Amino acid sequence: MTAATADSEKNQAIGEGPIELGLGSSHGDVPGVLHPTAGDHLRRSLSARQVQMIAIGGTIGTGLFLGTGKALATGGPASLLICYAIVGAMVFVTMLSLGEMAAYVPVAGSFCTFAARYVDDALGFALTWNYWFNDVVSTAADLVALQLLMQYWTYDFPWYALGLIVWALVVLANVVHVRAYGELEYWLCLLKVATIVVFIIVGVAVNCGGNTAHEYIGSKYWYLPGAPFAGGIGGFASVFVTASFAYGGTESIAITAGETRNPALQLPRVVSNVFFRILIFYILSILLIGLNVPYNYPDLDSKTMQTSPFTLAFEMAGTKVAGSFMNTVVMTSAISAANHALFAGTRLLYTLSVNNHAPKVFGQLTRYQIPLVSVITTSVLSGLLFGSSFIGAGQLWTWLRNIVGVSNQLSWISIGVASLRFRAGVQAQGREHLLPFRNWTHPYGPIVVVSLGVVIVLVQGWTCFSPIFSPVDFVSFYIELPIFALMFIAWKLVKRTKLVGALDMDLVTDVYTKDDMSPEENGWKARARSAGTWLCF
């Protein structure tokens, strides 16, 4: 039996399609590399600057801009800061774990493929379908958010019109070429990042006395009656789902690995920068919101931009056009988030087809290597879900936020489990020296993420039990859990899958190693280009 035949049989055993071999055909940016491939057929056209910007900008959306007001009112400033810090730390460790695997096996399925290859095919099946549905819901949630944002100016605009226009725009960007998606996402993300930077500067000035009252605020709002932990343990726990929704999508940057140039070099850089970007764009923003806005501000938990903490900071600085400015920015952030979610969802549906978890028709590619059927299916379903917003945009957005938040947490837990199994397999097969990037928190980091994630998933729905039981909120908090478990058990029973042993793991297919990296240029021009890439230029 030849090596290629052995690899093919091994790949089919874990549920993949047949492997294709070819010199330089699989790793188009590294000529002459010979590796078997199964899911590496998408076009690698995303540049380093696009990937860097998507890594941070793709996570900034309606969760941060629209969700923080309600979270502050429900949990208070201390709960807001602590929960965002805890979830941010979980996301950073998750990204280190994911970066280690994605740099080695940069495929569009990313952590969903890793769950199948390194843990159990049933986990990969359940996780991929779960995260695909997550992206469908996320796309719809962002379209619903546009409806809420339009109400800042007028209630006469048809509720469906703006959502349909944006829906058509993002579908077009995802159908034409992956570069179209990357370029649209780059400029929308750049606007969001610039706005956050401006907000931080204005927030510091407002706190230090540059406000309409011309007084130093400091931390006085932390000493209001009921603060800093408003709502007790229930309020504290409820902030976790808002934080998870706000951070959601950070892990999906690895899904772009299947279409990123020189992924073994670029992905570790993206992952290494996540910590500083979480600290700057999330933690600092949340800190300033808690310092400058009292948790009992009238109607703070309203889902309109009139009471968004970001808008309030600009209004406190005396800027008359603050509301319209922030409303416009948040609308672009919703468009960006919808674009990113649709992209991720289509690639996961494509992965389901490649891994024999969905009909083969979803794996068909256009001549530009776009999974067209997957794009159409995902976009149509998200559009239909958006259509249900006639029941009430604000309430629907809250339910969708809860569902997406829990789905994100299940994904982070699964990534932690896959990371532990992946490293066990790499060590058992003696391939550690080939890893382009290593997770320096292993094994304690993934263990903490899994343990903490399980606790958060179980307790974050506290508010649906107290003071009175809310069946609808209960469903939005916990419906993902039985569905995920049912899909895992059903696939395991039908296909009789087993836990993948360390020596049986496929650590050959779709692999990029240190030897596959494109050589880096030296000199001041190369350093300047590297700095520009870090700054996303």
GIHUDA-V267054 format. One record per backbone hydrogen bond with DSSP energy under -0.5 kcal/mol. NH is the residue of the N-H (numbers start at 0). CO is the residue of the C=O. E is the energy in kcal/mol with one decimal. If there is no record, write none. Layout:
NH_CO_E + NH_CO_E
//
This chain:
5_1_-2.3 + 6_2_-2.5 + 7_3_-2.2 + 8_4_-2.5 + 9_5_-2.3 + 10_6_-2.5 + 11_7_-2.2 + 12_8_-1.6 + 13_9_-0.9 + 13_10_-0.6 + 14_11_-1.2 + 15_10_-2.2 + 16_353_-0.6 + 19_36_-2.1 + 23_21_-0.6 + 23_32_-2.2 + 25_21_-0.7 + 27_25_-0.8 + 29_26_-2.0 + 32_29_-1.2 + 34_21_-0.5 + 34_32_-0.6 + 36_19_-1.7 + 40_38_-0.7 + 42_368_-0.6 + 44_42_-1.4 + 44_258_-0.8 + 45_258_-2.8 + 50_46_-2.3 + 51_47_-2.5 + 52_48_-2.1 + 53_49_-2.6 + 54_50_-2.0 + 55_51_-1.0 + 56_52_-3.1 + 57_53_-1.5 + 58_55_-0.9 + 59_55_-0.5 + 59_56_-0.9 + 60_58_-0.8 + 63_60_-0.7 + 64_60_-2.2 + 65_61_-2.6 + 66_61_-1.1 + 66_62_-0.6 + 67_63_-0.8 + 69_65_-0.5 + 70_66_-1.8 + 71_67_-2.5 + 72_68_-2.1 + 73_69_-2.2 + 74_70_-2.8 + 75_70_-0.5 + 75_71_-1.9 + 77_227_-1.4 + 78_74_-0.6 + 78_227_-1.0 + 79_75_-2.2 + 80_76_-2.2 + 81_77_-2.9 + 82_78_-2.6 + 83_79_-1.9 + 84_80_-2.1 + 85_81_-2.7 + 86_82_-2.6 + 87_83_-2.1 + 88_84_-2.3 + 89_85_-2.3 + 90_86_-2.6 + 91_87_-2.3 + 92_88_-2.3 + 93_89_-2.5 + 94_90_-2.5 + 95_91_-2.0 + 96_92_-2.4 + 97_93_-2.8 + 98_94_-3.0 + 99_95_-1.7 + 100_96_-1.3 + 101_97_-3.3 + 102_98_-2.2 + 103_99_-0.7 + 104_100_-2.8 + 106_104_-1.7 + 107_38_-0.7 + 109_106_-1.1 + 111_108_-1.8 + 112_108_-0.5 + 112_109_-0.6 + 113_109_-2.3 + 114_110_-2.0 + 115_111_-1.3 + 116_112_-2.5 + 117_113_-2.8 + 118_114_-1.2 + 119_114_-2.1 + 122_119_-0.6 + 123_119_-1.9 + 124_120_-2.2 + 125_121_-2.4 + 126_122_-2.8 + 127_123_-2.3 + 128_124_-2.0 + 129_125_-2.2 + 130_126_-2.8 + 131_127_-2.4 + 132_128_-2.3 + 133_129_-2.0 + 134_130_-2.1 + 135_131_-2.0 + 136_132_-2.7 + 137_133_-2.7 + 138_134_-2.4 + 139_135_-1.9 + 140_136_-2.9 + 141_137_-2.2 + 142_138_-1.6 + 143_139_-2.4 + 144_140_-2.2 + 145_141_-1.4 + 146_142_-1.0 + 147_143_-1.6 + 148_144_-2.5 + 149_145_-2.2 + 150_146_-1.0 + 151_148_-1.5 + 152_149_-1.4 + 153_149_-2.1 + 160_157_-0.9 + 161_157_-0.7 + 163_159_-2.2 + 164_160_-2.1 + 165_161_-2.5 + 166_162_-2.6 + 167_163_-2.4 + 168_164_-1.8 + 169_165_-2.5 + 170_166_-2.1 + 171_167_-2.1 + 172_168_-2.1 + 173_169_-1.6 + 174_170_-1.3 + 175_171_-2.2 + 176_172_-0.7 + 179_176_-0.9 + 180_172_-0.5 + 180_176_-1.5 + 181_177_-2.5 + 182_178_-2.6 + 183_179_-2.2 + 184_180_-2.5 + 185_181_-2.0 + 186_182_-1.9 + 187_183_-2.0 + 188_184_-2.4 + 189_185_-2.2 + 190_186_-1.7 + 191_187_-1.7 + 192_188_-2.7 + 193_189_-2.4 + 194_190_-2.0 + 195_191_-2.2 + 196_192_-2.1 + 197_193_-2.3 + 198_194_-2.7 + 199_195_-2.4 + 200_196_-2.0 + 201_197_-2.8 + 202_198_-3.1 + 203_199_-2.1 + 204_200_-2.0 + 205_201_-2.7 + 206_202_-2.1 + 207_203_-1.8 + 208_205_-1.2 + 209_204_-3.2 + 210_208_-1.8 + 211_315_-2.0 + 213_210_-1.3 + 216_206_-2.2 + 217_206_-1.1 + 219_216_-1.8 + 221_218_-1.8 + 222_219_-1.5 + 223_220_-0.7 + 226_223_-2.1 + 229_74_-0.7 + 229_227_-0.8 + 231_228_-1.1 + 233_230_-0.6 + 234_230_-1.7 + 235_231_-2.2 + 236_232_-2.6 + 237_233_-2.0 + 238_234_-0.9 + 238_235_-0.8 + 239_236_-1.2 + 240_236_-0.5 + 240_237_-0.5 + 241_237_-0.9 + 242_238_-2.6 + 243_239_-2.6 + 244_240_-2.0 + 245_241_-2.3 + 246_242_-2.5 + 247_243_-1.2 + 249_246_-1.8 + 252_249_-1.3 + 253_250_-1.5 + 254_251_-1.3 + 255_251_-0.6 + 255_252_-1.1 + 256_253_-1.4 + 257_254_-1.0 + 258_255_-2.2 + 259_256_-1.1 + 260_45_-1.9 + 262_259_-0.7 + 264_261_-1.3 + 265_261_-2.1 + 266_262_-2.2 + 268_264_-0.8 + 269_265_-2.2 + 270_266_-2.6 + 271_267_-2.3 + 272_268_-1.3 + 273_269_-0.6 + 273_270_-1.1 + 274_270_-0.5 + 276_272_-1.7 + 277_273_-2.7 + 278_274_-2.4 + 279_275_-2.3 + 280_276_-2.5 + 281_277_-1.7 + 282_277_-2.0 + 283_278_-1.7 + 285_281_-2.8 + 286_282_-2.5 + 287_283_-2.3 + 288_284_-2.1 + 289_285_-2.3 + 290_286_-1.7 + 291_287_-2.4 + 292_288_-2.1 + 296_293_-1.6 + 299_296_-1.7 + 301_298_-1.8 + 306_303_-1.3 + 307_304_-1.3 + 311_307_-2.5 + 312_308_-1.9 + 313_309_-1.2 + 314_310_-2.3 + 315_311_-2.7 + 316_312_-1.0 + 317_314_-1.5 + 318_313_-1.9 + 319_317_-0.7 + 321_318_-1.4 + 324_320_-2.5 + 325_321_-2.9 + 326_322_-2.5 + 327_323_-2.1 + 328_324_-2.1 + 329_325_-2.9 + 330_326_-1.8 + 331_327_-1.9 + 332_328_-2.1 + 333_329_-2.1 + 334_330_-1.9 + 335_331_-2.5 + 336_332_-2.7 + 337_333_-2.3 + 338_334_-2.3 + 339_335_-2.5 + 340_336_-2.6 + 341_337_-2.3 + 342_338_-1.9 + 343_339_-2.4 + 344_340_-2.6 + 345_341_-2.3 + 346_342_-1.8 + 347_343_-1.8 + 348_344_-2.1 + 349_345_-2.0 + 350_346_-1.9 + 351_347_-2.5 + 352_348_-1.5 + 353_349_-2.3 + 354_350_-2.6 + 355_352_-1.6 + 356_351_-3.4 + 357_351_-1.1 + 361_358_-1.6 + 362_359_-1.9 + 363_360_-1.2 + 365_369_-1.8 + 368_365_-2.2 + 371_369_-2.0 + 374_370_-2.1 + 375_371_-2.6 + 376_372_-2.5 + 377_373_-2.4 + 378_374_-2.4 + 379_375_-2.4 + 380_376_-2.1 + 381_377_-2.1 + 382_378_-2.1 + 383_379_-2.2 + 384_380_-2.2 + 385_381_-2.2 + 386_382_-1.6 + 387_383_-0.6 + 387_384_-1.1 + 388_385_-2.0 + 389_386_-0.9 + 390_387_-1.7 + 391_388_-1.8 + 395_391_-2.4 + 396_392_-2.6 + 397_393_-1.6 + 398_394_-2.1 + 399_395_-2.8 + 400_396_-2.3 + 401_397_-2.0 + 402_398_-2.2 + 403_399_-2.6 + 404_400_-2.5 + 405_401_-2.1 + 406_402_-2.1 + 407_403_-2.5 + 408_404_-1.7 + 409_405_-2.2 + 410_406_-1.8 + 411_407_-2.2 + 412_408_-2.3 + 413_409_-2.1 + 414_410_-2.4 + 415_411_-2.1 + 416_412_-2.1 + 417_413_-2.7 + 418_414_-2.4 + 419_415_-1.8 + 420_416_-2.0 + 421_417_-2.8 + 422_418_-2.4 + 423_419_-1.6 + 424_420_-2.2 + 425_421_-2.6 + 426_422_-2.5 + 427_423_-2.2 + 428_424_-2.1 + 429_426_-0.9 + 430_425_-2.6 + 433_430_-1.8 + 434_431_-1.5 + 439_437_-0.9 + 441_438_-1.4 + 444_440_-3.3 + 446_442_-1.7 + 447_443_-2.4 + 448_444_-2.3 + 449_445_-2.4 + 450_446_-2.5 + 451_447_-3.0 + 452_448_-2.3 + 453_449_-2.0 + 454_450_-1.7 + 455_451_-2.5 + 456_452_-2.4 + 457_453_-1.5 + 458_454_-2.0 + 459_455_-2.1 + 461_458_-1.5 + 463_460_-1.7 + 464_461_-1.9 + 465_461_-1.0 + 469_463_-2.8 + 470_468_-0.6 + 473_469_-2.4 + 474_470_-2.2 + 475_471_-2.0 + 476_472_-2.0 + 477_473_-2.2 + 478_474_-2.4 + 480_477_-0.9 + 481_477_-0.9 + 482_478_-1.3 + 483_479_-2.7 + 484_480_-2.4 + 485_481_-2.7 + 486_482_-2.3 + 487_483_-2.1 + 488_484_-2.7 + 489_485_-2.7 + 490_486_-2.1 + 491_487_-2.0 + 492_488_-2.4 + 493_489_-2.6 + 494_490_-2.5 + 495_491_-1.0 + 496_491_-0.6 + 499_118_-2.8 + 503_500_-0.7 + 504_500_-0.8 + 506_504_-1.1 + 509_35_-3.4 + 510_507_-1.3 + 511_103_-3.4 + 513_433_-0.9 + 515_512_-1.5 + 516_513_-1.2 + 526_522_-1.8 + 527_523_-2.5 + 528_524_-2.4 + 529_525_-2.2 + 530_526_-2.3 + 531_527_-2.3 + 532_528_-2.1 + 533_529_-2.0 + 534_530_-1.8 + 535_532_-1.4 + 536_531_-3.7
//
